[in-house]
Amino acid sequence: MVDCFFDPEHLILRRQIQAWVEKNLLPESVREAEVEEATRGLASQLGREGFIAYVAPKKFGGAREKVQARDLCLLREELAFGSALADTTFALQALGSYPITLVGSDGQKSRYLPPIVRGEVLAAFALTEPQAGSDIASLETRAVKRGKQYCLTGIKCFISNAGLAGTYVVFASTDPEKKAKGVSAFIVEANRPGLVLKEKTRLISPHPIGVLAFEECIVPEANLLGQEGEGLKIAFSTLEMLRSTVGAAAVGLARRALDEALRYSRKRRQFGKELAEFQGIQFKLADMATELEAARLLVYQAAWLHDHGRGGLKQKSSMAKLYATEAAQRIVDQALQIHGGIGVVEGTPVERLYRDVRSLRIYEGTSEIQKLVIARELLKETTGGKREA
Ligand SMILES: Cc1cc2nc3c(=O)[nH]c(=O)nc-3n(C[C@H](O)[C@H](O)[C@H](O)COP(=O)(O)OP(=O)(O)OC[C@H]3O[C@@H](n4cnc5c(N)ncnc54)[C@H](O)[C@@H]3O)c2cc1C
């Protein structure tokens, strides 16, 4: 029973977001047709309702003293159940602001977090580059100090909210010789001259994303986040915190797929019976429900470990993301199979879910990279290192 990972406030939050999703996102969200407009609309709705407040600390407009992974997971699960775009919108406010929450000065937090929490300003996290995907330490964007300013030059691709965000957290090398230890993080406001949207990239599922160029983009030294050289540490800590929440979004999509499959298998009749009466279909439903439950347990276990400051988080959050996103893909695929031909008709819920679920196995660390993390933690024990567990 996954509720054992929650406090009473989490259960209240779950009821609130479920009621909001039912009223505002179900049945199908037609707003996804216009991705950018829909994203802005969703951000201001989620901000007004107080849901984005869970991405920041109370002192800076947030809901709680400290940001909790379980809140983020609950919100992402329920939003993804209703609309993948609503989940993405919420998730990016968390991803783009968490580095500021983590290491920002009080001045930076007071300036940048409240408008993100209100959904008035969209946030973005710019790490990936054309030659630096999984191998992020090889990034080539440079930040050269000139007096009291930094000059940023380089290309970032696959940046969610590119061209829409008001606040970008950008990772660039201040000392290429130091490689991974020479990367620093910067806050770059959208109106800085030299920050150029090069391309809007169309994906298989609605998602605002594109390519950014930094063409001698000047930012004041006050926009450095943390210390020089701490950039990758900040990026990895952010991704580690949010990893279980990607698993939670996968759980939300998979839960919706199972719901659709159950409903359809009771409605559709073949050979004189409901589909649900065939053992072949029942076995599929049983496998889907079991994998879904296992995924939820891993996700909320990892979130609980984060919130209680327990060890083993790195490995457990990678396991949660890996298993939940892979299981969600299988569950959605089986739900589509149960729908037969209707399942591949454009605009049906399972067709949409089939496209929506795919990116989760790629972004914020692919499944292969999660396996490397899990194995590295396991092998630390055999090489005499201290295993987190
Ligand atoms: C929907 C979406 C949203 C995104 N949003 C953002 C964003 O907001 N900000 C941002 O910075 N980035 C974002 N990204 C980029 C994302 O983080 C990268 O796509 C991801 O890290 C993988 O990098 P890559 O695409 O370059 O693949 P590559 O690193 O080139 O990998 C290609 C394949 O090789 C495998 N591979 C790579 N290295 C190894 C290895 N050592 N062992 C085994 N297999 C390996 C990978 O798992 C993958 O299957 C987004 C991507 C998507 C799809």
The ligand as an SDF file (V2000), in Angstrom:
LIG
                    3D

 53 58  0  0  0  0  0  0  0  0999 V2000
   11.2880   15.4680  -24.2540 C   0  0  0  0  0  0  0  0  0  0  0  0
   12.6890   15.8600  -23.9010 C   0  0  0  0  0  0  0  0  0  0  0  0
   12.9060   16.9590  -23.0760 C   0  0  0  0  0  0  0  0  0  0  0  0
   14.1990   17.3640  -22.7550 C   0  0  0  0  0  0  0  0  0  0  0  0
   14.3730   18.5010  -21.9970 N   0  0  0  0  0  0  0  0  0  0  0  0
   15.6340   18.9060  -21.7050 C   0  0  0  0  0  0  0  0  0  0  0  0
   15.8440   20.1280  -20.9770 C   0  0  0  0  0  0  0  0  0  0  0  0
   14.8870   20.8310  -20.5870 O   0  0  0  0  0  0  0  0  0  0  0  0
   17.1170   20.5150  -20.7140 N   0  0  0  0  0  0  0  0  0  0  0  0
   18.2030   19.7910  -21.1250 C   0  0  0  0  0  0  0  0  0  0  0  0
   19.3070   20.2060  -20.8390 O   0  0  0  0  0  0  0  0  0  0  0  0
   18.0320   18.6330  -21.8370 N   0  0  0  0  0  0  0  0  0  0  0  0
   16.7860   18.1890  -22.1420 C   0  0  0  0  0  0  0  0  0  0  0  0
   16.5900   17.0390  -22.8860 N   0  0  0  0  0  0  0  0  0  0  0  0
   17.7640   16.3070  -23.3670 C   0  0  0  0  0  0  0  0  0  0  0  0
   17.9540   14.9620  -22.6740 C   0  0  0  0  0  0  0  0  0  0  0  0
   18.3630   15.1480  -21.3510 O   0  0  0  0  0  0  0  0  0  0  0  0
   18.9370   14.1410  -23.5360 C   0  0  0  0  0  0  0  0  0  0  0  0
   18.2430   13.8070  -24.7310 O   0  0  0  0  0  0  0  0  0  0  0  0
   19.4040   12.8810  -22.8130 C   0  0  0  0  0  0  0  0  0  0  0  0
   20.2460   13.1920  -21.7410 O   0  0  0  0  0  0  0  0  0  0  0  0
   20.1590   11.9310  -23.7650 C   0  0  0  0  0  0  0  0  0  0  0  0
   21.1240   12.6080  -24.5120 O   0  0  0  0  0  0  0  0  0  0  0  0
   21.1620   12.4170  -26.1100 P   0  0  0  0  0  0  0  0  0  0  0  0
   19.7910   12.6250  -26.6350 O   0  0  0  0  0  0  0  0  0  0  0  0
   22.2440   13.2670  -26.6340 O   0  0  0  0  0  0  0  0  0  0  0  0
   21.5160   10.8960  -26.3440 O   0  0  0  0  0  0  0  0  0  0  0  0
   22.9850   10.2530  -26.3330 P   0  0  0  0  0  0  0  0  0  0  0  0
   23.7080   10.5960  -25.0950 O   0  0  0  0  0  0  0  0  0  0  0  0
   23.6480   10.5320  -27.6390 O   0  0  0  0  0  0  0  0  0  0  0  0
   22.6330    8.6980  -26.2780 O   0  0  0  0  0  0  0  0  0  0  0  0
   22.1540    7.9570  -27.4070 C   0  0  0  0  0  0  0  0  0  0  0  0
   21.9070    6.5180  -26.9310 C   0  0  0  0  0  0  0  0  0  0  0  0
   23.1460    5.9400  -26.4700 O   0  0  0  0  0  0  0  0  0  0  0  0
   22.9930    5.5060  -25.1360 C   0  0  0  0  0  0  0  0  0  0  0  0
   24.2200    5.7260  -24.3930 N   0  0  0  0  0  0  0  0  0  0  0  0
   24.9240    6.8820  -24.2560 C   0  0  0  0  0  0  0  0  0  0  0  0
   25.9890    6.6920  -23.4610 N   0  0  0  0  0  0  0  0  0  0  0  0
   25.9540    5.3960  -23.0720 C   0  0  0  0  0  0  0  0  0  0  0  0
   26.7700    4.5830  -22.2310 C   0  0  0  0  0  0  0  0  0  0  0  0
   27.8490    5.0780  -21.5990 N   0  0  0  0  0  0  0  0  0  0  0  0
   26.4280    3.2880  -22.0610 N   0  0  0  0  0  0  0  0  0  0  0  0
   25.3340    2.7710  -22.6690 C   0  0  0  0  0  0  0  0  0  0  0  0
   24.5100    3.4970  -23.4740 N   0  0  0  0  0  0  0  0  0  0  0  0
   24.8140    4.7870  -23.6610 C   0  0  0  0  0  0  0  0  0  0  0  0
   21.8320    6.3400  -24.5610 C   0  0  0  0  0  0  0  0  0  0  0  0
   21.2390    5.7070  -23.4600 O   0  0  0  0  0  0  0  0  0  0  0  0
   20.9230    6.4380  -25.7670 C   0  0  0  0  0  0  0  0  0  0  0  0
   20.1510    5.2780  -25.8840 O   0  0  0  0  0  0  0  0  0  0  0  0
   15.3040   16.6240  -23.2310 C   0  0  0  0  0  0  0  0  0  0  0  0
   15.0920   15.4980  -24.0540 C   0  0  0  0  0  0  0  0  0  0  0  0
   13.8080   15.1150  -24.3940 C   0  0  0  0  0  0  0  0  0  0  0  0
   13.5990   13.9170  -25.3020 C   0  0  0  0  0  0  0  0  0  0  0  0
  1  2  1  0
  2  3  1  0
  2 52  2  0
  3  4  2  0
  4  5  1  0
  4 50  1  0
  5  6  2  0
  6  7  1  0
  6 13  1  0
  7  8  2  0
  7  9  1  0
  9 10  1  0
 10 11  2  0
 10 12  1  0
 12 13  2  0
 13 14  1  0
 14 15  1  0
 14 50  1  0
 15 16  1  0
 16 17  1  0
 16 18  1  0
 18 19  1  0
 18 20  1  0
 20 21  1  0
 20 22  1  0
 22 23  1  0
 23 24  1  0
 24 25  2  0
 24 26  1  0
 24 27  1  0
 27 28  1  0
 28 29  2  0
 28 30  1  0
 28 31  1  0
 31 32  1  0
 32 33  1  0
 33 34  1  0
 33 48  1  0
 34 35  1  0
 35 36  1  0
 35 46  1  0
 36 37  1  0
 36 45  1  0
 37 38  2  0
 38 39  1  0
 39 40  1  0
 39 45  2  0
 40 41  1  0
 40 42  2  0
 42 43  1  0
 43 44  2  0
 44 45  1  0
 46 47  1  0
 46 48  1  0
 48 49  1  0
 50 51  2  0
 51 52  1  0
 52 53  1  0
M  END
$$$$
